[in-house]
Amino acid sequence: MQVENTIVTKLKQGLSPSYLTVENESHQHNVPPGSESHFKVVIVSKDFDDKRKVARHQAIYRLLAEELAGEVHALALHTYTEPEWQQVDASPESPQCLGGSKGAQ
């Protein structure tokens, strides 16, 4: 869980979230066991106030540039302000992976 822990640390330091979950979804994809390549991030931060989703994602990409240039292949981002999170109050489900050999029948 080294990559997952790094992602959590960088997001906490860079965005001071009031809520954060980082879920390793690599096991749902066609990757070797124990991989840390596919993640889902749900984050609520005051830093997102008055920012469009693109700007929120860009802020995260800047913080995780090293991981995205290396071992992280996919990063599903769900970014919220406090009022948005109060309306949603749940992280979206990830779709089933159909890539690689999992899509072949």
C-alpha positions as CSV (number, residue, x, y, z in Angstrom):
1,M,0.0,0.0,0.0
2,Q,2.9,2.3,-0.5
3,V,1.4,4.2,-3.5
4,E,-2.0,4.4,-1.8
5,N,-0.4,5.9,1.3
6,T,1.6,8.4,-0.8
7,I,-1.6,9.5,-2.5
8,V,-3.4,10.0,0.8
9,T,-0.4,11.9,2.3
10,K,0.0,14.2,-0.6
11,L,-3.8,15.0,-0.9
12,K,-4.0,15.6,2.9
13,Q,-1.0,18.0,2.8
14,G,-2.0,19.7,-0.4
15,L,-5.7,20.2,0.0
16,S,-6.5,19.7,3.7
17,P,-9.7,17.8,3.0
18,S,-12.6,17.5,5.4
19,Y,-13.3,14.1,3.9
20,L,-11.0,11.8,1.9
21,T,-11.1,8.2,0.7
22,V,-8.6,6.6,-1.6
23,E,-9.6,3.2,-2.8
24,N,-7.2,0.9,-4.6
25,E,-9.4,-0.6,-7.4
26,S,-6.5,-2.4,-9.1
27,H,-8.0,-5.8,-8.2
28,Q,-10.9,-5.0,-10.5
29,H,-8.6,-4.7,-13.6
30,N,-6.4,-7.0,-15.6
31,V,-3.2,-6.4,-13.6
32,P,-1.0,-8.6,-11.4
33,P,-2.1,-9.3,-7.8
34,G,-1.0,-6.7,-5.4
35,S,-0.8,-3.9,-8.0
36,E,-1.4,-0.3,-7.1
37,S,-2.3,1.1,-10.5
38,H,-6.0,2.0,-10.4
39,F,-7.5,4.3,-7.7
40,K,-10.7,6.0,-6.9
41,V,-10.5,9.3,-4.9
42,V,-13.4,10.9,-3.2
43,I,-12.3,14.2,-1.7
44,V,-14.1,17.2,-0.1
45,S,-12.1,20.4,0.4
46,K,-12.6,24.1,0.9
47,D,-9.9,24.5,-1.7
48,F,-12.5,23.5,-4.3
49,D,-14.9,26.4,-3.4
50,D,-15.5,28.6,-6.5
51,K,-13.5,26.1,-8.7
52,R,-14.9,24.1,-11.6
53,K,-14.3,20.4,-11.7
54,V,-11.5,20.8,-14.3
55,A,-9.6,23.1,-12.0
56,R,-10.1,20.7,-9.0
57,H,-8.8,17.8,-11.1
58,Q,-5.8,19.8,-12.2
59,A,-4.9,20.6,-8.6
60,I,-4.9,16.9,-7.8
61,Y,-2.9,16.1,-11.0
62,R,-0.3,18.6,-9.9
63,L,0.0,17.0,-6.4
64,L,0.2,13.5,-7.8
65,A,2.3,14.2,-10.9
66,E,5.1,11.8,-9.9
67,E,2.6,8.9,-9.3
68,L,0.7,9.6,-12.5
69,A,4.0,9.6,-14.5
70,G,4.8,6.2,-12.9
71,E,2.8,3.4,-11.4
72,V,-0.7,5.0,-11.4
73,H,-2.5,4.1,-14.6
74,A,-6.0,5.3,-13.7
75,L,-7.3,7.8,-11.2
76,A,-11.1,8.3,-10.8
77,L,-11.7,11.6,-9.2
78,H,-14.8,12.7,-7.3
79,T,-14.3,16.2,-6.0
80,Y,-16.7,18.1,-3.9
81,T,-17.2,21.3,-1.9
82,E,-18.8,21.0,1.5
83,P,-22.3,22.0,0.3
84,E,-22.0,19.6,-2.7
85,W,-20.9,16.7,-0.4
86,Q,-23.9,17.4,1.9
87,Q,-26.2,16.9,-1.0
88,V,-24.5,13.7,-2.3
89,D,-23.0,12.2,0.9
90,A,-21.9,9.0,-0.9
91,S,-19.2,8.0,-3.3
92,P,-20.2,6.9,-6.7
93,E,-19.8,3.2,-7.7
94,S,-17.1,2.4,-10.2
95,P,-18.0,0.7,-13.4
96,Q,-16.9,-2.8,-14.1
97,C,-13.6,-3.1,-16.0
98,L,-14.0,-4.4,-19.6
99,G,-10.4,-3.7,-20.7
100,G,-7.7,-6.3,-21.4
101,S,-8.7,-9.9,-21.2
102,K,-11.8,-9.1,-19.1
103,G,-13.6,-7.7,-22.1
104,A,-12.8,-10.7,-24.3
105,Q,-15.4,-13.4,-24.5
